[in-house]
């Protein structure tokens, strides 16, 4: 297998946009499930808890697969130094900005909601730097929901030598033979065994993963790697596309097993089957470009950075309204979406804000160069005939 030429994969762009929208919907429902969260509605519901169980079984693994696929196309476009610089600007800068700005607002809203602080946000700010969040303090060193940026940054830097090796001529040939085996009918499902092994070996609890849904960094790392290697093999992608209906049936069967309350619902397998389902249908139906996709794809990172802070800020007020709870959710989701997009419109127009949110700067339009006048020979007078 020779190194692949870099081509734009619009299906991956679409799946990235849809995944982040799903994360937004997921977090908008966390006010209403049974489990604890930063802010809760007075009434919570078992049905929403089932939804949370279902969504969390594959959501972040799928996000890491898409991240791995994106890394495949990012690695090799420039040198290792430029790659690291890009990741610092795109991931680390917005993480640090978030830790010292809007993550503090999330912690403040949580503290006043739980009766752990009284006073204004500005009264709380000096206390934000007292201890670490999750360990009895307030400083959210991981940026709250921005933990994903931290983990993705670490994974990207640590795995860069491996990625460069896999994309080299020698590495791609050797690795291609292995992937040709994976592309054989049905063997793509065997990759789930590696996820299961990492899940069992590292342990179920992780400070940077979900505290309830049995994910850990080993699982996230596995899915990131799978996203990368899948993009390296056309044959594996063709196999995933052919088996998309089988993957969907498997995902449905495993989800039913989860909903029925099986004590060992194999969330790792659920995640893998859903990943293969989304990739398969995406490859089949979403590999096209539109002006909306270009706009939405650029908005993904700022939207993700803003979404939870805005949701909590809006939800803090809406959960107190005397309206039916379905209308509360609809109000939280719709108002938050409008605010996020309004803020994004401000961010995308200003290069300083673009930098703080991990976006590339706007290119200044180059002035049109005036064309030099073309020298012409003076017309020769016509000779009179003798």
C-alpha positions in Angstrom: 0.0 0.0 0.0 1.6 3.3 -1.1 1.0 6.5 0.9 -2.4 7.9 -0.1 -2.7 11.2 -1.9 -4.5 13.8 0.2 -8.0 14.4 -0.9 -10.8 16.2 0.9 -13.2 13.8 2.6 -16.6 15.5 2.8 -18.2 12.5 4.5 -15.8 13.0 7.4 -16.6 16.7 7.5 -20.4 15.9 7.6 -19.9 13.3 10.3 -17.8 15.8 12.4 -20.5 18.4 12.2 -23.3 15.9 13.1 -21.2 14.5 16.0 -20.8 17.9 17.6 -24.4 18.7 17.1 -25.2 15.4 18.9 -22.9 16.4 21.7 -24.9 19.6 22.1 -28.2 17.8 22.2 -26.8 15.3 24.7 -25.6 17.9 27.1 -28.9 19.8 26.7 -30.7 16.8 28.2 -28.4 16.4 31.1 -30.6 18.7 33.1 -33.3 16.1 33.2 -31.7 12.7 33.7 -31.4 11.0 37.1 -27.6 11.4 37.4 -25.9 14.4 39.0 -24.7 17.2 36.9 -23.6 20.9 37.3 -27.3 22.1 37.2 -30.4 19.9 37.5 -34.1 20.5 36.8 -36.3 20.0 39.9 -37.8 16.9 38.2 -35.7 14.2 36.6 -36.8 11.3 34.5 -35.9 7.6 34.1 -36.6 7.8 30.3 -34.0 10.5 29.9 -31.6 8.4 31.9 -32.1 5.6 29.4 -31.4 8.1 26.6 -28.2 9.2 28.4 -27.1 5.6 28.8 -27.7 5.0 25.1 -26.0 8.1 23.8 -23.0 7.9 26.1 -22.4 4.3 25.0 -21.0 5.5 21.6 -20.9 9.3 21.5 -17.3 10.1 22.6 -15.8 7.0 21.0 -17.3 8.1 17.7 -15.9 11.7 18.2 -12.5 10.2 18.7 -12.8 8.1 15.6 -13.6 11.2 13.6 -10.6 12.9 15.3 -8.3 10.0 14.3 -9.6 10.2 10.7 -8.9 13.9 10.6 -5.4 13.3 12.0 -4.7 11.0 9.1 -5.2 13.8 6.6 -3.3 16.3 8.8 -0.2 14.3 9.4 2.3 14.6 6.5 0.9 17.8 5.1 3.9 19.6 6.7 6.8 18.7 8.9 6.5 17.4 12.5 7.3 20.9 13.9 4.5 22.5 11.9 2.1 19.8 13.0 2.9 20.3 16.6 2.5 24.1 16.2 -0.9 23.6 14.6 -2.1 21.4 17.4 -0.9 23.9 20.0 -2.8 26.7 18.3 -5.9 24.7 17.6 -6.2 22.7 20.8 -4.0 24.0 23.6 -4.7 27.7 23.2 -8.5 27.4 23.4 -8.1 25.0 26.3 -5.9 27.4 28.3 -8.3 30.3 27.4 -11.2 28.2 28.5 -9.6 27.2 31.8 -9.1 30.8 32.8 -12.4 32.2 31.5 -15.7 30.5 30.8 -14.8 27.3 32.7 -14.8 29.4 35.8 -18.4 30.4 35.0 -19.4 26.8 34.8 -17.9 26.1 38.2 -19.5 29.2 39.6 -23.0 28.1 38.4 -22.5 24.6 39.8 -21.4 26.0 43.2 -24.3 28.4 43.6 -26.8 25.8 42.4 -25.5 23.3 45.0 -25.5 25.8 47.8 -21.7 25.8 48.0 -21.2 29.5 47.4 -23.1 32.7 47.7 -22.3 35.9 45.9 -21.7 37.2 42.3 -19.5 35.6 39.7 -16.8 38.3 40.4 -17.0 37.5 44.1 -16.3 33.9 43.2 -13.4 34.5 40.8 -10.7 34.7 43.6 -11.9 31.4 45.0 -11.8 29.8 41.5 -8.0 29.3 42.0 -8.4 27.5 45.3 -7.6 23.8 44.8 -8.4 21.6 41.8 -11.9 20.8 40.6 -12.8 17.2 41.3 -10.4 17.1 44.2 -12.3 19.4 46.5 -11.3 22.7 44.8 -12.5 24.9 42.0 -9.8 25.3 39.4 -11.0 23.3 36.3 -7.5 22.6 34.9 -9.1 20.4 32.3 -11.5 23.1 31.1 -14.7 21.1 32.1 -16.0 19.8 28.8 -12.8 20.9 27.2 -11.1 17.8 28.6 -11.5 16.5 25.1 -9.1 19.1 23.7 -6.6 18.2 26.3 -6.8 14.5 25.7 -6.7 15.0 21.9 -3.7 17.2 22.1 -1.7 14.7 24.3 -2.7 11.8 22.0 -1.8 13.7 18.9 1.7 14.6 20.1 2.5 11.3 21.7 1.4 9.3 18.7 3.0 11.5 16.1 6.0 9.3 15.6 3.8 6.3 15.0 1.6 8.3 12.6 4.6 9.4 10.6 5.9 5.9 10.4 2.5 4.5 9.2 2.4 7.2 6.5 5.9 6.6 5.3 6.5 4.4 2.2 8.0 1.5 4.2 5.4 1.7 7.0 2.5 2.0 4.7 3.5 -1.1 2.8 3.9 -3.2 5.9 0.8 -1.9 7.5 -1.2 -2.2 4.3 -0.7 -6.0 4.3 -2.3 -6.1 7.8 -5.2 -3.9 6.8 -5.8 -6.1 3.7 -6.5 -8.9 6.2 -8.9 -6.7 8.2 -10.7 -5.9 5.0 -11.7 -9.6 4.6 -15.4 -10.2 5.1 -16.5 -9.6 8.7 -13.0 -9.2 10.1 -13.5 -5.5 10.7 -15.6 -6.5 13.7 -12.6 -8.2 15.3 -11.1 -4.8 16.0 -13.6 -4.5 18.8 -11.6 -7.1 20.7 -8.7 -4.6 21.0 -11.1 -2.0 22.5 -12.4 -4.6 24.9 -8.8 -5.5 26.0 -7.9 -1.8 26.6 -11.1 -1.3 28.5 -10.4 -4.3 30.8 -6.7 -3.7 31.2 -6.6 0.0 32.3 -9.8 0.0 34.4 -13.2 1.5 34.2 -12.7 4.8 36.0 -11.0 7.8 34.5 -10.8 11.4 35.7 -11.0 12.7 32.2 -13.8 10.3 31.0 -17.4 9.8 32.0 -17.6 9.1 35.6 -20.5 6.7 35.1 -20.3 5.1 31.8 -17.2 2.9 32.1 -15.0 4.7 29.6 -11.3 5.4 30.1 -8.4 6.8 28.2 -7.4 3.4 26.8 -10.7 3.1 25.0 -10.5 6.7 23.6 -6.9 6.0 22.4 -8.1 2.8 20.7 -10.9 4.6 18.8 -8.6 7.4 17.8 -6.1 4.9 16.4 -8.9 3.1 14.5 -10.1 6.4 13.0 -6.5 6.9 11.7 -5.9 3.5 10.3 -9.3 3.1 8.7 -8.6 6.1 6.6 -5.3 4.5 5.5 -7.0 1.6 3.8 -9.4 1.9 0.9 -10.2 -1.8 1.2 -11.2 -1.5 4.8 -13.4 1.5 4.0 -15.1 -0.5 1.2 -15.7 -3.3 3.7 -17.2 -0.9 6.2 -19.5 0.5 3.6 -20.6 -2.9 2.4 -21.4 -4.1 5.9 -23.2 -0.9 7.0 -26.6 -2.7 7.4 -25.0 -5.6 9.3 -23.4 -3.0 11.6 -26.7 -1.2 12.1 -28.5 -4.5 13.0 -25.8 -5.3 15.5 -25.9 -1.9 17.0 -29.7 -2.2 17.4 -29.5 -5.6 19.0 -26.8 -4.5 21.5 -28.8 -1.4 22.3 -31.9 -3.4 23.1 -29.7 -5.5 25.4 -28.5 -2.3 27.1 -32.1 -0.9 27.5 -33.3 -4.2 29.0 -30.8 -3.7 31.8 -28.3 -6.4 31.2 -25.6 -6.1 33.9 -22.8 -6.4 31.3 -24.2 -4.6 28.2 -20.8 -4.5 26.4 -20.7 -0.8 25.8 -17.4 -1.2 23.9 -19.2 -3.4 21.4 -22.1 -1.0 21.1 -19.7 1.8 20.4 -17.8 -0.1 17.7 -21.0 -1.2 15.9 -22.4 2.3 15.9 -19.0 3.7 14.7 -19.1 1.3 11.8 -22.7 2.1 11.1 -22.1 5.8 10.9 -18.9 5.5 8.9 -20.6 3.1 6.5 -23.6 5.2 5.8 -21.5 8.3 5.8 -19.2 7.0 3.1 -22.2 5.9 1.1 -24.3 9.0 1.3 -22.4 12.0 2.6 -19.3 12.4 0.4 -20.5 15.7 -1.2 -19.8 19.4 -0.6 -22.2 22.3 0.0 -21.7 25.9 1.1 -23.4 25.0 4.3 -20.8 22.3 5.0 -17.9 24.7 4.6 -19.5 27.1 7.0 -20.5 24.4 9.6 -17.2 22.6 9.4 -15.3 25.8 10.3 -17.8 26.5 13.2 -17.4 23.0 14.8 -14.5 23.9 17.2 -15.8 27.3 18.4 -19.3 25.8 18.7 -18.0 22.9 20.8 -15.9 25.3 23.0 -18.9 27.5 23.7 -21.8 25.0 23.9 -21.6 23.8 27.5 -21.0 27.2 29.1 -24.0 28.6 27.2 -26.2 25.7 28.0 -25.5 26.0 31.7 -25.9 29.7 31.7 -29.3 29.4 29.9 -30.4 26.3 31.9 -29.7 28.0 35.2 -32.6 30.3 34.6 -34.9 28.1 32.5 -35.1 25.2 35.0 -36.8 27.6 37.4 -39.6 28.6 34.9 -43.1 27.4 35.6 -43.6 25.6 32.3 -43.8 21.9 31.3 -40.4 20.2 31.3 -40.5 19.4 27.6 -40.8 23.1 26.9 -37.9 23.7 29.3 -35.7 21.4 27.3 -36.8 23.0 24.0 -36.2 26.5 25.4 -32.8 25.6 26.7 -31.7 24.0 23.5 -33.1 26.6 21.1 -32.1 29.7 23.1 -28.6 28.2 23.6 -28.2 27.4 20.0 -29.1 30.9 18.9 -26.7 32.4 21.5 -23.9 30.1 20.5 -24.3 30.9 16.8 -24.5 34.6 17.6 -21.2 34.4 19.5 -19.6 32.4 16.7 -20.5 35.1 14.2 -18.6 37.6 16.4 -15.6 35.2 16.8 -15.3 34.4 13.1 -15.0 38.0 12.1 -12.2 39.0 14.4 -8.7 37.5 14.1 -7.9 37.9 17.8 -11.0 36.0 18.8 -10.3 33.4 16.1 -6.9 32.8 17.6 -8.4 32.4 21.1 -10.9 29.9 19.7 -8.3 27.8 17.7 -9.3 29.1 14.3 -7.0 30.1 11.5 -6.7 33.8 10.8 -8.7 35.4 8.1 -6.7 36.1 5.0 -6.4 39.7 3.9 -7.5 40.3 0.4 -4.5 41.1 -1.7 -4.8 44.4 -3.5 -5.4 44.1 -7.2 -2.3 44.8 -9.2 -2.7 47.3 -12.0 -1.8 45.9 -15.3 1.2 47.6 -16.9 0.3 49.4 -20.1 1.0 47.4 -23.2 3.4 49.2 -25.6 2.1 49.4 -29.1 3.9 50.3 -32.3 2.7 53.4 -34.0 0.7 52.6 -37.1 2.7 53.0 -40.3 1.1 55.2 -42.9 -0.2 53.3 -45.9 1.9 53.6 -49.0 0.3 55.1 -52.0 0.2 53.0 -55.1 2.3 54.3 -58.0 
